[in-house]
Amino acid sequence: MGIGNLISLLGGVALFLFGMSLMGSGLKKVAGNRMELLLYRLTSNPIKGVLLGVGVTAVIQSSSATSVMAVGFVNSGMMSVRQAISIILGAILGTSVTGWVLTLSNVQGADGWVSLLSTSTITGIVAIIGIALYMFSKKQTRKNIGSLLLGFAVLMYGMQTMTAAVAPLRGSATFLRLLTSFTHPLLGILAGIILTSILQSASAAIGILQALAIAGTIGFSAALPITMGVAIGAAVPVLLSALGTSANGKRAAFAYLMINTIGVVVWGAVFYAANAVFRFGFMEMPMTAVSVALMNTLFRLATLLLLAPFIGLIERQVTALFPGDPHAEKIKADIDRLEERFLIHPALALEQCGLALHSMAYLTRENLLAASSLLDAYSEDLYNAVESMEDLIDRYEDKLGSYLVRITVQRLTEGQTDEISKSLHAIGDFERIGDHAMNIAESANELHSKKLRFSPQGRHELSVLTAAIEEIINLAIDAFTHEDLELAYRIEPLEETIDNLCDEMKLHHVARVQDGACTLEQGFVFNDLITDYERIGDHCSNLAVALIELNNRSIDAHEYLSSLKEQRTHNFDVYFEEYRERFAL
């Protein structure tokens, strides 16, 4: 293996990682309620997940590729770790199909229909479809699907490039002699791990064993431990795919390694303990291509049957190994509340939605406060945290919105209908507040990267506005989550105070620009911040109006706001004067 092969190997790794990234990006763009529902139905119980893993792997002939796709789904939030584990279990069995295909093609491959089953042919077909959709489709949805397919094709070509780079080792007599020289089972397992780690393909490693078997150079005692080592070594490309993924992505990837390792340890211990007692007569039996394929299938089937009942335990173990973002864990728990079986019981389903919606509200407030703090003390870590929380808020919107809409097909009371309407409006307001929080964080990032600094008067005014916004978001969240009407009645006077503050700050800013105390570049950011804060106040007002409407069905939004501003009801003047004095510039 020369320097050229080494460069090809590294190039294959690069293609593999780029394909993984491209596929993950495509998944996020294609992801929607229909796709998530389809995945949910296909993996809603372990048996379905296992069958899906077996089927997909049998088609693409790579458990690593199937598991990498599962990691991508988990990383994009479209699949839980538990669902991915069931697919991985199926993939571990499904990859043994390739060994049987190799027996049909006499290891070296065959002409005719057998060649159509090759990974290269399938990858090429996927690439052709992907580029056709990406280049020639006018609809963005189809372009996104094309991007997803191209990502998969690049990933597969990367794996093939890695395999081709180490292909010379297959014909090396020294390498093959070394491979079959191990008499101790542990050394045989280690040889299988190293072989598969180098080749980056369990199928290729089993193919080498079958080639040795046809040549009559390997017996059962050497083939079994190497086969078990191959199972563990196949985890290398899956672990590579987890680089740069979320904690859940890493958990799914490590589950592949854990499952195969447990299978090797348990069944290896059982077999060799039994052999020590009974002295099996077939240990030195010469292997054939068929017997290698059969042994590989039986070992993987035994691992599947052993661990399928313990999917939940495996999930808990990998979760403990890779503790993740507490916010991500919280949203997972909330999403898990929204179960299909609750839909036929609207009261129960709405209760679960309410709990998840409260979590979304608290996360929205936390993200806004974090984004505002970036204006005073910028931190790259905090900026990334704000960005991550914004993604989670979007996930809440998608899941809660689709779940609430599905509840509406049930027979509902008037109160339940009103509750759904209020919740749907609230979801939209929380999501928009999250968007504006992200805008504020981006403004803070711009100030930091361009080394801009507002004038002392501008900083003072912004701090007053920020304090008013923190007050109104606290009022809105507390009023909404506790259904506190007294707090809700305070919001509109404060929102009008914020509007007045924003108008006054814009006038002051124009004067500072004219006087030269503030530059136009600073001014653009300043105006953007004022606009975002003003919009946040508007959405807080929407939340309060929705709460008041729900508790006073005879009052609509227009009637309520008109009553407040024209007739000054519900202590509007008292609250307005309180906030006007408290947040004076």
TORBA-174630 format. One record per residue (C-alpha): y, z, x negated; chain; residue in one letter. Coordinates in nm, 2 decimals. Layout:
residues N
REC,Y,Z,X,A,A
...
***
This chain:
residues 585
REC,0.00,0.00,0.00,A,M
REC,0.31,-0.13,-0.18,A,G
REC,0.68,-0.09,-0.15,A,I
REC,0.70,-0.37,0.11,A,G
REC,0.45,-0.19,0.33,A,N
REC,0.65,0.13,0.30,A,L
REC,0.97,-0.04,0.40,A,I
REC,0.78,-0.20,0.70,A,S
REC,0.65,0.14,0.79,A,L
REC,1.00,0.29,0.79,A,L
REC,1.13,-0.01,0.98,A,G
REC,0.86,0.04,1.24,A,G
REC,0.97,0.41,1.28,A,V
REC,1.33,0.29,1.33,A,A
REC,1.22,0.04,1.60,A,L
REC,1.01,0.31,1.76,A,F
REC,1.29,0.56,1.78,A,L
REC,1.54,0.30,1.90,A,F
REC,1.30,0.18,2.16,A,G
REC,1.26,0.54,2.28,A,M
REC,1.64,0.58,2.30,A,S
REC,1.69,0.25,2.48,A,L
REC,1.41,0.32,2.73,A,M
REC,1.55,0.67,2.80,A,G
REC,1.90,0.52,2.86,A,S
REC,1.74,0.26,3.09,A,G
REC,1.55,0.53,3.28,A,L
REC,1.88,0.72,3.35,A,K
REC,2.05,0.40,3.48,A,K
REC,1.76,0.30,3.69,A,V
REC,1.69,0.65,3.82,A,A
REC,1.77,0.70,4.18,A,G
REC,1.64,0.88,4.48,A,N
REC,1.37,0.62,4.55,A,R
REC,1.24,0.62,4.20,A,M
REC,1.23,1.00,4.18,A,E
REC,1.06,1.02,4.51,A,L
REC,0.80,0.76,4.40,A,L
REC,0.73,0.96,4.08,A,L
REC,0.71,1.28,4.28,A,Y
REC,0.45,1.13,4.51,A,R
REC,0.25,0.99,4.23,A,L
REC,0.24,1.32,4.04,A,T
REC,0.27,1.57,4.33,A,S
REC,-0.06,1.72,4.24,A,N
REC,-0.25,1.74,3.91,A,P
REC,-0.52,1.50,4.03,A,I
REC,-0.27,1.22,4.11,A,K
REC,-0.09,1.28,3.78,A,G
REC,-0.42,1.26,3.58,A,V
REC,-0.52,0.94,3.76,A,L
REC,-0.18,0.79,3.69,A,L
REC,-0.21,0.88,3.32,A,G
REC,-0.56,0.73,3.30,A,V
REC,-0.45,0.41,3.48,A,G
REC,-0.13,0.34,3.28,A,V
REC,-0.30,0.42,2.95,A,T
REC,-0.60,0.19,3.03,A,A
REC,-0.35,-0.09,3.09,A,V
REC,-0.13,-0.05,2.79,A,I
REC,-0.41,0.09,2.57,A,Q
REC,-0.21,0.37,2.41,A,S
REC,-0.21,0.73,2.51,A,S
REC,0.08,0.78,2.27,A,S
REC,0.29,0.52,2.45,A,A
REC,0.20,0.67,2.79,A,T
REC,0.29,1.02,2.67,A,S
REC,0.61,0.89,2.51,A,V
REC,0.71,0.75,2.85,A,M
REC,0.63,1.08,3.01,A,A
REC,0.85,1.25,2.76,A,V
REC,1.13,1.00,2.84,A,G
REC,1.09,1.08,3.21,A,F
REC,1.11,1.45,3.15,A,V
REC,1.41,1.41,2.91,A,N
REC,1.60,1.22,3.18,A,S
REC,1.52,1.49,3.44,A,G
REC,1.31,1.26,3.66,A,M
REC,0.99,1.45,3.60,A,M
REC,0.90,1.82,3.54,A,S
REC,0.71,1.93,3.24,A,V
REC,0.42,2.03,3.47,A,R
REC,0.40,1.67,3.60,A,Q
REC,0.41,1.53,3.25,A,A
REC,0.12,1.75,3.14,A,I
REC,-0.10,1.61,3.41,A,S
REC,-0.01,1.25,3.30,A,I
REC,-0.08,1.34,2.94,A,I
REC,-0.42,1.48,3.03,A,L
REC,-0.50,1.15,3.20,A,G
REC,-0.36,0.95,2.90,A,A
REC,-0.59,1.14,2.66,A,I
REC,-0.89,1.01,2.86,A,L
REC,-0.74,0.67,2.94,A,G
REC,-0.71,0.58,2.57,A,T
REC,-1.09,0.58,2.53,A,S
REC,-1.10,0.26,2.74,A,V
REC,-0.97,0.07,2.43,A,T
REC,-1.29,0.16,2.25,A,G
REC,-1.50,-0.01,2.52,A,W
REC,-1.27,-0.31,2.51,A,V
REC,-1.33,-0.33,2.13,A,L
REC,-1.71,-0.33,2.19,A,T
REC,-1.66,-0.64,2.41,A,L
REC,-1.46,-0.81,2.14,A,S
REC,-1.69,-0.71,1.85,A,N
REC,-1.41,-0.50,1.71,A,V
REC,-1.22,-0.79,1.55,A,Q
REC,-1.11,-0.93,1.89,A,G
REC,-1.23,-1.22,2.10,A,A
REC,-1.10,-1.54,2.25,A,D
REC,-1.05,-1.59,2.62,A,G
REC,-0.98,-1.33,2.88,A,W
REC,-1.05,-1.03,2.65,A,V
REC,-0.75,-1.13,2.44,A,S
REC,-0.53,-1.08,2.75,A,L
REC,-0.62,-0.71,2.75,A,L
REC,-0.46,-0.66,2.40,A,S
REC,-0.16,-0.44,2.36,A,T
REC,0.03,-0.72,2.19,A,S
REC,-0.01,-0.95,2.49,A,T
REC,0.10,-0.68,2.74,A,I
REC,0.40,-0.59,2.52,A,T
REC,0.50,-0.95,2.50,A,G
REC,0.48,-1.00,2.87,A,I
REC,0.70,-0.69,2.93,A,V
REC,0.95,-0.81,2.67,A,A
REC,0.98,-1.16,2.84,A,I
REC,1.03,-1.00,3.18,A,I
REC,1.28,-0.76,3.04,A,G
REC,1.50,-1.01,2.86,A,I
REC,1.48,-1.25,3.16,A,A
REC,1.61,-0.97,3.39,A,L
REC,1.87,-0.85,3.14,A,Y
REC,2.01,-1.19,3.05,A,M
REC,1.99,-1.38,3.38,A,F
REC,2.02,-1.13,3.66,A,S
REC,2.36,-1.08,3.82,A,K
REC,2.27,-0.76,3.99,A,K
REC,2.33,-0.45,3.77,A,Q
REC,2.02,-0.28,3.90,A,T
REC,1.80,-0.56,3.77,A,R
REC,1.98,-0.56,3.44,A,K
REC,1.91,-0.19,3.41,A,N
REC,1.54,-0.25,3.48,A,I
REC,1.55,-0.52,3.21,A,G
REC,1.70,-0.27,2.97,A,S
REC,1.43,-0.03,3.05,A,L
REC,1.15,-0.29,2.99,A,L
REC,1.31,-0.40,2.67,A,L
REC,1.32,-0.04,2.55,A,G
REC,0.95,-0.01,2.61,A,F
REC,0.88,-0.34,2.44,A,A
REC,1.08,-0.24,2.13,A,V
REC,0.90,0.09,2.12,A,L
REC,0.56,-0.08,2.14,A,M
REC,0.66,-0.34,1.87,A,Y
REC,0.77,-0.04,1.65,A,G
REC,0.43,0.11,1.69,A,M
REC,0.26,-0.22,1.61,A,Q
REC,0.49,-0.26,1.30,A,T
REC,0.39,0.08,1.18,A,M
REC,0.02,-0.01,1.23,A,T
REC,0.06,-0.34,1.05,A,A
REC,0.23,-0.17,0.76,A,A
REC,-0.07,0.04,0.68,A,V
REC,-0.33,-0.23,0.77,A,A
REC,-0.42,-0.29,0.40,A,P
REC,-0.58,0.06,0.40,A,L
REC,-0.84,-0.06,0.65,A,R
REC,-0.98,-0.31,0.40,A,G
REC,-0.97,-0.07,0.11,A,S
REC,-1.32,0.02,0.00,A,A
REC,-1.20,0.33,-0.18,A,T
REC,-1.02,0.45,0.13,A,F
REC,-1.32,0.39,0.36,A,L
REC,-1.56,0.55,0.11,A,R
REC,-1.33,0.86,0.10,A,L
REC,-1.32,0.86,0.48,A,L
REC,-1.70,0.89,0.51,A,T
REC,-1.76,1.12,0.22,A,S
REC,-1.67,1.45,0.40,A,F
REC,-1.97,1.65,0.49,A,T
REC,-1.79,1.97,0.62,A,H
REC,-1.67,1.94,0.98,A,P
REC,-1.32,2.08,0.90,A,L
REC,-1.28,1.82,0.63,A,L
REC,-1.39,1.55,0.87,A,G
REC,-1.13,1.67,1.13,A,I
REC,-0.86,1.67,0.86,A,L
REC,-0.96,1.31,0.76,A,A
REC,-0.93,1.20,1.12,A,G
REC,-0.59,1.36,1.15,A,I
REC,-0.46,1.20,0.83,A,I
REC,-0.61,0.86,0.92,A,L
REC,-0.45,0.85,1.27,A,T
REC,-0.12,0.99,1.14,A,S
REC,-0.10,0.71,0.89,A,I
REC,-0.21,0.44,1.13,A,L
REC,0.00,0.58,1.42,A,Q
REC,-0.27,0.47,1.66,A,S
REC,-0.58,0.65,1.79,A,A
REC,-0.72,0.32,1.91,A,S
REC,-0.69,0.17,1.56,A,A
REC,-0.86,0.47,1.41,A,A
REC,-1.15,0.45,1.66,A,I
REC,-1.16,0.08,1.58,A,G
REC,-1.22,0.16,1.21,A,I
REC,-1.50,0.40,1.30,A,L
REC,-1.66,0.13,1.52,A,Q
REC,-1.63,-0.12,1.23,A,A
REC,-1.80,0.13,1.00,A,L
REC,-2.07,0.19,1.26,A,A
REC,-2.14,-0.19,1.28,A,I
REC,-2.17,-0.20,0.90,A,A
REC,-2.42,0.09,0.93,A,G
REC,-2.21,0.32,0.69,A,T
REC,-2.14,0.62,0.92,A,I
REC,-2.36,0.87,1.10,A,G
REC,-2.30,1.11,1.39,A,F
REC,-2.23,1.41,1.16,A,S
REC,-1.93,1.23,1.00,A,A
REC,-1.82,1.04,1.31,A,A
REC,-1.78,1.34,1.54,A,L
REC,-1.53,1.55,1.34,A,P
REC,-1.33,1.23,1.25,A,I
REC,-1.31,1.15,1.63,A,T
REC,-1.18,1.50,1.70,A,M
REC,-0.93,1.47,1.42,A,G
REC,-0.82,1.14,1.56,A,V
REC,-0.73,1.31,1.89,A,A
REC,-0.49,1.55,1.71,A,I
REC,-0.34,1.29,1.48,A,G
REC,-0.25,1.08,1.78,A,A
REC,0.02,1.34,1.86,A,A
REC,0.24,1.22,1.57,A,V
REC,0.42,0.93,1.75,A,P
REC,0.46,1.15,2.06,A,V
REC,0.62,1.43,1.85,A,L
REC,0.85,1.16,1.69,A,L
REC,0.96,1.06,2.03,A,S
REC,1.08,1.41,2.10,A,A
REC,1.35,1.39,1.82,A,L
REC,1.69,1.44,1.98,A,G
REC,1.55,1.51,2.33,A,T
REC,1.62,1.81,2.55,A,S
REC,1.41,2.13,2.54,A,A
REC,1.20,1.99,2.82,A,N
REC,1.14,1.67,2.63,A,G
REC,1.02,1.87,2.33,A,K
REC,0.79,2.08,2.56,A,R
REC,0.62,1.77,2.70,A,A
REC,0.57,1.62,2.36,A,A
REC,0.43,1.94,2.22,A,F
REC,0.19,1.97,2.52,A,A
REC,0.02,1.66,2.39,A,Y
REC,-0.05,1.82,2.05,A,L
REC,-0.15,2.15,2.22,A,M
REC,-0.40,1.99,2.46,A,I
REC,-0.58,1.80,2.19,A,N
REC,-0.58,2.09,1.95,A,T
REC,-0.73,2.32,2.20,A,I
REC,-0.99,2.06,2.29,A,G
REC,-1.09,2.02,1.93,A,V
REC,-1.11,2.40,1.86,A,V
REC,-1.30,2.49,2.18,A,V
REC,-1.55,2.20,2.18,A,W
REC,-1.59,2.19,1.81,A,G
REC,-1.67,2.56,1.80,A,A
REC,-1.92,2.52,2.09,A,V
REC,-2.09,2.22,1.94,A,F
REC,-2.13,2.35,1.59,A,Y
REC,-2.24,2.70,1.70,A,A
REC,-2.51,2.53,1.92,A,A
REC,-2.61,2.31,1.63,A,N
REC,-2.65,2.62,1.40,A,A
REC,-2.89,2.77,1.66,A,V
REC,-3.08,2.46,1.78,A,F
REC,-3.05,2.22,1.48,A,R
REC,-2.98,1.90,1.67,A,F
REC,-3.20,1.62,1.54,A,G
REC,-2.95,1.34,1.61,A,F
REC,-2.69,1.47,1.35,A,M
REC,-2.78,1.20,1.10,A,E
REC,-2.83,0.93,1.36,A,M
REC,-2.66,0.60,1.26,A,P
REC,-2.37,0.52,1.49,A,M
REC,-2.31,0.19,1.67,A,T
REC,-1.99,0.06,1.82,A,A
REC,-2.11,0.16,2.17,A,V
REC,-2.21,0.51,2.06,A,S
REC,-1.87,0.57,1.90,A,V
REC,-1.70,0.46,2.22,A,A
REC,-1.93,0.68,2.43,A,L
REC,-1.88,0.98,2.20,A,M
REC,-1.50,0.94,2.21,A,N
REC,-1.50,0.91,2.59,A,T
REC,-1.72,1.21,2.64,A,L
REC,-1.51,1.43,2.41,A,F
REC,-1.19,1.34,2.58,A,R
REC,-1.34,1.38,2.93,A,L
REC,-1.47,1.73,2.83,A,A
REC,-1.11,1.82,2.71,A,T
REC,-0.97,1.70,3.04,A,L
REC,-1.22,1.90,3.25,A,L
REC,-1.16,2.21,3.03,A,L
REC,-0.78,2.21,3.05,A,L
REC,-0.69,2.05,3.39,A,A
REC,-0.72,2.39,3.57,A,P
REC,-0.47,2.54,3.32,A,F
REC,-0.17,2.31,3.35,A,I
REC,0.05,2.59,3.46,A,G
REC,-0.05,2.81,3.17,A,L
REC,0.01,2.52,2.92,A,I
REC,0.36,2.47,3.08,A,E
REC,0.44,2.84,3.03,A,R
REC,0.32,2.83,2.67,A,Q
REC,0.53,2.53,2.57,A,V
REC,0.83,2.68,2.76,A,T
REC,0.80,3.00,2.55,A,A
REC,0.77,2.79,2.23,A,L
REC,1.09,2.59,2.31,A,F
REC,1.34,2.82,2.50,A,P
REC,1.60,2.59,2.65,A,G
REC,1.94,2.59,2.81,A,D
REC,1.95,2.87,3.07,A,P
REC,2.16,2.64,3.30,A,H
REC,1.89,2.38,3.28,A,A
REC,1.62,2.64,3.36,A,E
REC,1.83,2.75,3.65,A,K
REC,1.87,2.41,3.80,A,I
REC,1.49,2.35,3.76,A,K
REC,1.42,2.66,3.96,A,A
REC,1.67,2.55,4.22,A,D
REC,1.53,2.20,4.25,A,I
REC,1.18,2.35,4.28,A,D
REC,1.31,2.53,4.59,A,R
REC,1.36,2.20,4.76,A,L
REC,1.00,2.13,4.85,A,E
REC,0.87,1.86,5.08,A,E
REC,0.68,2.11,5.29,A,R
REC,1.00,2.29,5.39,A,F
REC,1.15,1.98,5.56,A,L
REC,0.96,2.03,5.88,A,I
REC,1.11,2.38,5.90,A,H
REC,1.49,2.31,5.90,A,P
REC,1.59,2.67,5.90,A,A
REC,1.39,2.74,5.58,A,L
REC,1.50,2.42,5.42,A,A
REC,1.86,2.49,5.48,A,L
REC,1.82,2.84,5.34,A,E
REC,1.68,2.69,5.02,A,Q
REC,1.97,2.44,5.01,A,C
REC,2.22,2.73,5.05,A,G
REC,2.08,2.91,4.75,A,L
REC,2.08,2.60,4.53,A,A
REC,2.43,2.51,4.65,A,L
REC,2.56,2.86,4.55,A,H
REC,2.42,2.80,4.20,A,S
REC,2.60,2.47,4.19,A,M
REC,2.92,2.64,4.29,A,A
REC,2.89,2.90,4.02,A,Y
REC,2.81,2.64,3.76,A,L
REC,3.11,2.44,3.86,A,T
REC,3.34,2.73,3.82,A,R
REC,3.19,2.82,3.48,A,E
REC,3.23,2.46,3.36,A,N
REC,3.60,2.45,3.47,A,L
REC,3.68,2.77,3.30,A,L
REC,3.50,2.66,2.98,A,A
REC,3.69,2.32,2.99,A,A
REC,4.02,2.50,3.03,A,S
REC,3.95,2.73,2.74,A,S
REC,3.91,2.42,2.51,A,L
REC,4.29,2.36,2.54,A,L
REC,4.36,2.69,2.36,A,D
REC,4.07,2.70,2.12,A,A
REC,3.88,2.37,2.07,A,Y
REC,3.51,2.39,1.98,A,S
REC,3.27,2.10,1.94,A,E
REC,2.98,2.32,2.06,A,D
REC,3.18,2.42,2.37,A,L
REC,3.27,2.06,2.44,A,Y
REC,2.91,1.96,2.43,A,N
REC,2.82,2.25,2.66,A,A
REC,3.08,2.13,2.91,A,V
REC,2.93,1.78,2.89,A,E
REC,2.58,1.92,2.94,A,S
REC,2.69,2.13,3.24,A,M
REC,2.86,1.83,3.40,A,E
REC,2.53,1.64,3.38,A,D
REC,2.36,1.93,3.56,A,L
REC,2.62,1.94,3.83,A,I
REC,2.56,1.57,3.89,A,D
REC,2.18,1.65,3.91,A,R
REC,2.26,1.91,4.18,A,Y
REC,2.46,1.66,4.37,A,E
REC,2.18,1.40,4.37,A,D
REC,1.90,1.64,4.46,A,K
REC,2.09,1.84,4.72,A,L
REC,2.25,1.54,4.88,A,G
REC,1.92,1.35,4.93,A,S
REC,1.74,1.66,5.05,A,Y
REC,2.00,1.75,5.31,A,L
REC,2.00,1.39,5.44,A,V
REC,1.62,1.41,5.48,A,R
REC,1.66,1.73,5.68,A,I
REC,1.88,1.54,5.94,A,T
REC,1.57,1.34,6.07,A,V
REC,1.44,1.67,6.21,A,Q
REC,1.53,1.82,6.54,A,R
REC,1.83,2.04,6.46,A,L
REC,2.05,2.29,6.65,A,T
REC,2.42,2.24,6.67,A,E
REC,2.47,2.51,6.41,A,G
REC,2.23,2.35,6.17,A,Q
REC,2.40,2.02,6.20,A,T
REC,2.74,2.18,6.13,A,D
REC,2.58,2.36,5.83,A,E
REC,2.45,2.03,5.68,A,I
REC,2.79,1.87,5.73,A,S
REC,2.97,2.16,5.56,A,K
REC,2.72,2.15,5.27,A,S
REC,2.74,1.78,5.22,A,L
REC,3.12,1.80,5.20,A,H
REC,3.10,2.10,4.96,A,A
REC,2.86,1.91,4.73,A,I
REC,3.11,1.63,4.70,A,G
REC,3.39,1.87,4.63,A,D
REC,3.20,2.06,4.36,A,F
REC,3.09,1.74,4.20,A,E
REC,3.45,1.61,4.19,A,R
REC,3.57,1.94,4.05,A,I
REC,3.31,1.90,3.78,A,G
REC,3.44,1.55,3.70,A,D
REC,3.79,1.68,3.66,A,H
REC,3.67,1.96,3.44,A,A
REC,3.51,1.70,3.22,A,M
REC,3.84,1.51,3.22,A,N
REC,4.02,1.83,3.10,A,I
REC,3.76,1.87,2.82,A,A
REC,3.82,1.51,2.72,A,E
REC,4.19,1.57,2.71,A,S
REC,4.13,1.88,2.49,A,A
REC,3.91,1.66,2.26,A,N
REC,4.19,1.40,2.24,A,E
REC,4.45,1.67,2.15,A,L
REC,4.21,1.80,1.88,A,H
REC,4.11,1.46,1.73,A,S
REC,4.47,1.33,1.72,A,K
REC,4.61,1.67,1.60,A,K
REC,4.86,1.67,1.89,A,L
REC,5.03,1.99,2.00,A,R
REC,5.25,2.05,2.31,A,F
REC,5.60,2.20,2.28,A,S
REC,5.62,2.58,2.33,A,P
REC,5.77,2.53,2.68,A,Q
REC,5.49,2.28,2.76,A,G
REC,5.22,2.52,2.65,A,R
REC,5.38,2.80,2.85,A,H
REC,5.39,2.59,3.17,A,E
REC,5.04,2.47,3.12,A,L
REC,4.91,2.83,3.08,A,S
REC,5.08,2.92,3.41,A,V
REC,4.92,2.62,3.59,A,L
REC,4.58,2.71,3.43,A,T
REC,4.61,3.06,3.55,A,A
REC,4.68,2.94,3.91,A,A
REC,4.39,2.70,3.89,A,I
REC,4.16,2.98,3.78,A,E
REC,4.28,3.19,4.07,A,E
REC,4.22,2.92,4.33,A,I
REC,3.87,2.82,4.20,A,I
REC,3.77,3.19,4.20,A,N
REC,3.90,3.23,4.56,A,L
REC,3.73,2.90,4.67,A,A
REC,3.39,2.99,4.52,A,I
REC,3.39,3.35,4.64,A,D
REC,3.51,3.25,4.99,A,A
REC,3.24,2.98,5.01,A,F
REC,2.95,3.18,4.87,A,T
REC,3.03,3.49,5.07,A,H
REC,3.17,3.31,5.38,A,E
REC,3.48,3.53,5.35,A,D
REC,3.75,3.39,5.59,A,L
REC,4.02,3.62,5.45,A,E
REC,3.98,3.47,5.11,A,L
REC,3.97,3.12,5.26,A,A
REC,4.31,3.18,5.44,A,Y
REC,4.46,3.25,5.10,A,R
REC,4.37,2.92,4.95,A,I
REC,4.61,2.68,5.13,A,E
REC,4.92,2.89,5.03,A,P
REC,4.80,2.89,4.67,A,L
REC,4.73,2.52,4.68,A,E
REC,5.08,2.45,4.80,A,E
REC,5.21,2.67,4.52,A,T
REC,5.01,2.46,4.27,A,I
REC,5.15,2.13,4.42,A,D
REC,5.50,2.27,4.37,A,N
REC,5.42,2.38,4.01,A,L
REC,5.29,2.03,3.93,A,C
REC,5.60,1.86,4.07,A,D
REC,5.82,2.10,3.87,A,E
REC,5.62,2.05,3.55,A,M
REC,5.65,1.67,3.57,A,K
REC,6.02,1.69,3.60,A,L
REC,6.05,1.93,3.31,A,H
REC,5.82,1.70,3.10,A,H
REC,6.04,1.40,3.17,A,V
REC,6.34,1.60,3.05,A,A
REC,6.16,1.71,2.73,A,R
REC,6.07,1.35,2.65,A,V
REC,6.43,1.24,2.70,A,Q
REC,6.54,1.52,2.47,A,D
REC,6.29,1.43,2.21,A,G
REC,6.10,1.77,2.23,A,A
REC,5.79,1.59,2.34,A,C
REC,5.65,1.25,2.25,A,T
REC,5.51,0.98,2.49,A,L
REC,5.16,1.03,2.34,A,E
REC,5.17,1.40,2.41,A,Q
REC,5.31,1.32,2.75,A,G
REC,5.02,1.10,2.86,A,F
REC,4.78,1.38,2.79,A,V
REC,5.01,1.63,2.96,A,F
REC,5.04,1.42,3.28,A,N
REC,4.66,1.37,3.28,A,D
REC,4.60,1.74,3.27,A,L
REC,4.85,1.81,3.55,A,I
REC,4.69,1.54,3.77,A,T
REC,4.34,1.68,3.71,A,D
REC,4.45,2.04,3.79,A,Y
REC,4.63,1.92,4.11,A,E
REC,4.32,1.74,4.23,A,R
REC,4.11,2.05,4.16,A,I
REC,4.35,2.24,4.39,A,G
REC,4.30,1.98,4.66,A,D
REC,3.92,2.01,4.64,A,H
REC,3.94,2.39,4.66,A,C
REC,4.15,2.34,4.98,A,S
REC,3.88,2.11,5.12,A,N
REC,3.62,2.39,5.06,A,L
REC,3.84,2.64,5.24,A,A
REC,3.90,2.41,5.54,A,V
REC,3.53,2.33,5.57,A,A
REC,3.45,2.70,5.58,A,L
REC,3.72,2.77,5.84,A,I
REC,3.61,2.48,6.05,A,E
REC,3.25,2.59,6.06,A,L
REC,3.35,2.93,6.19,A,N
REC,3.61,2.80,6.44,A,N
REC,3.45,2.49,6.58,A,R
REC,3.74,2.42,6.80,A,S
REC,3.97,2.37,6.50,A,I
REC,3.96,2.05,6.30,A,D
REC,4.10,2.01,5.95,A,A
REC,4.42,1.84,6.06,A,H
REC,4.49,2.10,6.33,A,E
REC,4.43,2.38,6.09,A,Y
REC,4.66,2.25,5.81,A,L
REC,4.93,2.16,6.06,A,S
REC,4.91,2.51,6.20,A,S
REC,4.94,2.66,5.86,A,L
REC,5.23,2.46,5.73,A,K
REC,5.43,2.42,6.05,A,E
REC,5.37,2.75,6.23,A,Q
REC,5.30,2.95,5.91,A,R
REC,5.00,3.13,6.07,A,T
REC,4.74,3.35,5.90,A,H
REC,5.00,3.52,5.68,A,N
REC,5.08,3.19,5.51,A,F
REC,5.43,3.29,5.42,A,D
REC,5.32,3.63,5.28,A,V
REC,5.05,3.47,5.06,A,Y
REC,5.28,3.18,4.96,A,F
REC,5.56,3.42,4.84,A,E
REC,5.31,3.63,4.65,A,E
REC,5.17,3.33,4.46,A,Y
REC,5.52,3.17,4.41,A,R
REC,5.64,3.49,4.24,A,E
REC,5.31,3.54,4.05,A,R
REC,5.30,3.18,3.91,A,F
REC,5.66,3.11,3.85,A,A
REC,5.76,2.90,3.55,A,L
***
